[in-house]
Amino acid sequence: MQKHRVVFVHGAGSFGAAAWPKQHGMALRFDALFLKRHGFDAQAEPLESDIPADVDMLLECLGASETVPAGGSARGGHVVAHSQGAISAMLAAVERPDLVRSLVLVEPACLSLTAELPATAAYKALMEPLFRVRHELSDDDYQREYLRRAFSSEAAVPDTPEARRTARRLRLQAPPWEAPLHIVPGVPTLVLTGGWEPLYEEIAGYLQETGALHRIAAGGHRPNDSVEGDRIIRSFIADVSRAGSVHAS
């Protein structure tokens, strides 16, 4: 029996499998793919973010270009996305809802959905001036100011090639409120947040009102790294997979 596919889409920090340490073991049960978004590479120089390219990569992982046998259906799969990665995940589901069996959005940076709500408006007012001058700042200066504004934390001086590439990638990410997002009706959706930041709780609340399931697990901006967060993700995908198998039988 063919394993169900699960594609993991990282945010603006660690990428590929390194962004999902608690979820590695899901490869034992699922066909797990850990996507690297456009511009994220361990050796190559970082590139400007490209959401359409991320969407195309994600759809390819879900089998968009595979030949569908007569009477069969496209491969598709479950999508688990963190922070900025949730933008391309939602856009992929809008473009090809037939390929997205479910969405798990972890602390989703889907600010265009809630642009008029107070926490999102306050975050945009705080961050937009920084995004506006990001090409005029050094990578180090931008990272320091970004982390101070977004997380009230201090950035270490990037003193290794890897750390310098990480700082540059962060500066090259587009503002998250610019993406033209829409709700995806009919796609089972879980929103997992850490319960620490009003912005993400506001986005989760909006998605919950449109049909998503919302769960909270400790862990700050990375609740997927907690035991409870990992359990919630695995349980949701397993439940959707079982329901899909029953409907197909």
C-alpha positions as CSV (number, residue, x, y, z in Angstrom):
1,M,0.0,0.0,0.0
2,Q,1.3,3.4,-1.0
3,K,2.2,5.7,1.9
4,H,0.4,9.0,2.2
5,R,2.7,11.9,1.3
6,V,3.4,14.7,3.8
7,V,5.3,17.8,2.6
8,F,6.9,20.1,5.2
9,V,7.4,23.8,4.4
10,H,9.7,25.7,6.6
11,G,9.7,29.4,7.7
12,A,12.4,32.0,7.6
13,G,14.9,30.3,9.9
14,S,16.2,26.8,9.6
15,F,15.1,24.9,6.5
16,G,14.7,21.4,5.0
17,A,14.6,18.6,7.5
18,A,16.5,20.7,10.1
19,A,13.4,22.8,10.5
20,W,11.3,19.8,11.7
21,P,13.4,17.8,14.3
22,K,10.4,16.4,16.1
23,Q,8.7,15.3,12.8
24,H,11.6,13.3,11.3
25,G,10.0,10.0,12.6
26,M,6.9,10.6,10.6
27,A,8.9,9.2,7.6
28,L,8.4,5.8,9.1
29,R,4.7,6.0,8.4
30,F,4.4,8.6,5.7
31,D,6.2,9.5,2.5
32,A,7.7,12.6,4.1
33,L,9.3,15.3,2.0
34,F,11.1,18.3,3.7
35,L,11.0,21.2,1.2
36,K,13.7,23.8,0.9
37,R,12.1,27.1,-0.2
38,H,13.5,29.3,-3.0
39,G,16.8,30.8,-1.9
40,F,17.4,28.4,1.0
41,D,20.5,26.3,0.4
42,A,23.3,25.3,2.7
43,Q,26.1,26.3,0.3
44,A,24.7,28.7,-2.3
45,E,24.2,32.4,-1.7
46,P,20.7,33.3,-0.5
47,L,18.2,34.8,-3.0
48,E,15.2,37.1,-2.7
49,S,12.1,35.2,-1.6
50,D,9.9,34.0,-4.5
51,I,6.5,32.8,-3.3
52,P,5.3,31.7,-6.8
53,A,8.4,29.5,-7.0
54,D,7.7,28.1,-3.6
55,V,4.2,27.3,-4.7
56,D,5.4,25.5,-7.8
57,M,7.9,23.5,-5.8
58,L,5.2,22.5,-3.3
59,L,2.8,21.5,-6.0
60,E,5.5,19.4,-7.7
61,C,6.1,17.6,-4.4
62,L,2.3,16.8,-4.4
63,G,2.4,15.3,-7.8
64,A,1.1,18.2,-10.0
65,S,3.0,17.1,-13.1
66,E,2.6,13.3,-12.6
67,T,0.4,11.4,-15.1
68,V,-2.9,10.4,-13.5
69,P,-4.0,6.9,-14.6
70,A,-7.5,6.5,-16.1
71,G,-10.0,6.4,-13.3
72,G,-7.4,7.3,-10.7
73,S,-6.6,10.4,-8.8
74,A,-3.6,12.7,-8.4
75,R,-1.2,11.7,-5.7
76,G,-1.6,14.8,-3.5
77,G,-0.7,14.8,0.2
78,H,-0.8,16.6,3.5
79,V,1.0,19.9,3.9
80,V,2.6,21.1,7.1
81,A,3.9,24.6,7.1
82,H,5.5,27.0,9.6
83,S,5.4,30.8,9.7
84,Q,6.1,32.3,6.3
85,G,5.9,28.8,4.8
86,A,2.2,28.9,5.5
87,I,1.8,31.5,2.8
88,S,2.9,29.3,-0.1
89,A,1.0,26.4,1.5
90,M,-2.3,28.3,1.4
91,L,-1.7,29.6,-2.1
92,A,-1.0,26.0,-3.3
93,A,-4.2,24.8,-1.7
94,V,-6.1,27.6,-3.5
95,E,-4.5,26.7,-6.8
96,R,-4.8,22.9,-6.5
97,P,-7.2,22.0,-3.7
98,D,-7.4,18.5,-5.3
99,L,-3.8,17.9,-4.3
100,V,-3.9,19.2,-0.7
101,R,-5.4,16.5,1.5
102,S,-5.0,18.7,4.6
103,L,-3.2,21.8,5.9
104,V,-1.3,22.1,9.1
105,L,-0.4,25.7,9.7
106,V,2.1,26.3,12.5
107,E,2.1,30.0,13.7
108,P,1.1,31.0,10.2
109,A,2.3,34.4,9.0
110,C,-0.8,34.9,6.9
111,L,-1.2,38.6,7.8
112,S,-3.1,39.6,4.6
113,L,-6.1,37.6,6.0
114,T,-6.3,39.7,9.1
115,A,-4.9,43.0,7.9
116,E,-7.7,45.1,9.4
117,L,-7.6,43.4,12.8
118,P,-5.8,45.1,15.7
119,A,-2.9,42.8,16.4
120,T,-2.0,42.5,12.7
121,A,-2.3,46.2,12.1
122,A,0.0,46.9,15.1
123,Y,2.5,44.4,13.9
124,K,2.5,45.8,10.4
125,A,2.9,49.4,11.8
126,L,5.9,48.2,13.8
127,M,7.6,46.2,11.0
128,E,6.7,47.9,7.8
129,P,9.3,50.8,8.2
130,L,12.0,48.2,8.7
131,F,10.9,46.2,5.6
132,R,10.9,49.4,3.6
133,V,14.6,50.0,4.2
134,R,15.8,46.4,4.3
135,H,17.8,46.8,1.1
136,E,19.7,49.8,2.6
137,L,20.8,47.9,5.7
138,S,23.5,45.4,6.2
139,D,22.4,41.8,6.9
140,D,23.7,42.1,10.5
141,D,21.9,45.4,11.2
142,Y,18.7,44.1,9.7
143,Q,18.7,40.8,11.6
144,R,19.4,42.7,14.9
145,E,16.6,45.1,14.4
146,Y,14.1,42.4,13.1
147,L,14.6,40.2,16.1
148,R,14.4,43.1,18.5
149,R,11.1,44.2,17.0
150,A,9.5,40.9,16.2
151,F,10.6,38.8,19.2
152,S,12.1,41.3,21.7
153,S,15.4,39.4,21.6
154,E,19.0,40.2,20.8
155,A,20.8,38.7,17.8
156,A,24.2,37.2,18.1
157,V,26.8,38.6,15.7
158,P,26.9,36.3,12.7
159,D,30.5,35.2,12.9
160,T,30.4,32.1,10.6
161,P,29.6,31.7,6.9
162,E,26.4,29.8,7.8
163,A,25.3,32.5,10.3
164,R,26.0,35.2,7.7
165,R,23.9,33.4,5.1
166,T,21.1,33.1,7.7
167,A,21.1,36.8,8.3
168,R,21.1,37.6,4.6
169,R,18.2,35.2,4.0
170,L,16.2,36.9,6.7
171,R,16.7,40.3,5.1
172,L,15.7,39.0,1.6
173,Q,12.2,37.7,2.8
174,A,9.3,39.7,1.4
175,P,6.8,41.3,3.8
176,P,4.2,38.6,4.8
177,W,1.3,41.0,4.5
178,E,1.6,41.3,0.7
179,A,0.6,37.8,-0.3
180,P,-2.9,37.6,-1.9
181,L,-4.3,34.9,0.4
182,H,-7.8,33.4,0.4
183,I,-9.6,30.8,2.5
184,V,-9.5,27.3,1.1
185,P,-13.0,25.8,1.6
186,G,-13.2,22.0,1.9
187,V,-9.5,21.4,2.9
188,P,-9.3,20.1,6.5
189,T,-7.1,22.6,8.3
190,L,-5.3,22.6,11.7
191,V,-3.8,25.8,13.0
192,L,-1.2,25.2,15.8
193,T,0.1,28.2,17.8
194,G,2.2,28.7,20.9
195,G,-0.2,31.0,22.8
196,W,2.5,33.6,23.3
197,E,1.9,36.2,20.6
198,P,-1.4,38.0,20.0
199,L,-0.6,38.3,16.2
200,Y,-0.6,34.5,15.7
201,E,-3.6,34.0,18.0
202,E,-5.5,36.6,16.0
203,I,-4.7,34.8,12.7
204,A,-5.6,31.5,14.2
205,G,-8.9,32.9,15.5
206,Y,-9.8,34.2,12.0
207,L,-9.0,30.8,10.4
208,Q,-11.0,29.0,13.2
209,E,-14.0,31.2,12.3
210,T,-13.8,30.0,8.7
211,G,-13.7,26.3,9.7
212,A,-10.1,25.5,10.8
213,L,-9.3,23.6,14.0
214,H,-7.2,25.6,16.4
215,R,-4.9,24.0,19.0
216,I,-2.3,25.6,21.3
217,A,0.9,24.0,22.5
218,A,3.8,25.5,24.5
219,G,6.9,26.3,22.6
220,G,6.7,30.0,21.6
221,H,7.1,30.5,17.8
222,R,7.9,26.8,17.3
223,P,5.2,24.8,19.1
224,N,5.9,22.0,16.6
225,D,9.1,21.3,18.6
226,S,7.2,20.4,21.7
227,V,6.1,16.9,22.6
228,E,2.4,18.1,22.7
229,G,2.7,20.1,19.5
230,D,4.2,17.1,17.7
231,R,1.4,14.9,19.0
232,I,-1.3,17.3,17.8
233,I,0.2,17.4,14.3
234,R,0.6,13.6,14.0
235,S,-2.9,13.0,15.4
236,F,-4.6,15.4,13.0
237,I,-2.9,14.0,9.9
238,A,-3.6,10.4,11.0
239,D,-7.3,11.3,11.6
240,V,-7.6,12.9,8.1
241,S,-5.8,10.0,6.5
242,R,-8.1,7.5,8.1
243,A,-11.2,9.5,7.1
244,G,-9.9,9.7,3.5
245,S,-9.2,5.9,3.4
246,V,-12.7,5.2,4.6
247,H,-14.3,7.4,2.0
248,A,-12.2,5.8,-0.7
249,S,-13.1,2.3,0.2
